[in-house]
């Protein structure tokens, strides 16, 4: 093992180099994966909620207009 100077100048053993890369990679995937999915989900969910709100508003306006002009369509001209 390598001897590295510690904080106070004393020699300490270095990190064990065997087996840390796969463990670090697994930890990165286990923490980075959900963070990435969460970061992508925020704008997606926000967009869906905004679209639903705008769609509801459009349908309400359409109902209002249909209530106003619908009776005109039901009159028989012939």
HELIX and SHEET records of a PDB file:
HELIX    1   1 UNK A   20  UNK A   74  1                                  55    
SHEET    1   A 2 UNK A   3  UNK A   5  0                                        
SHEET    2   A 2 UNK A  11  UNK A  13 -1                                        
END                                                                             
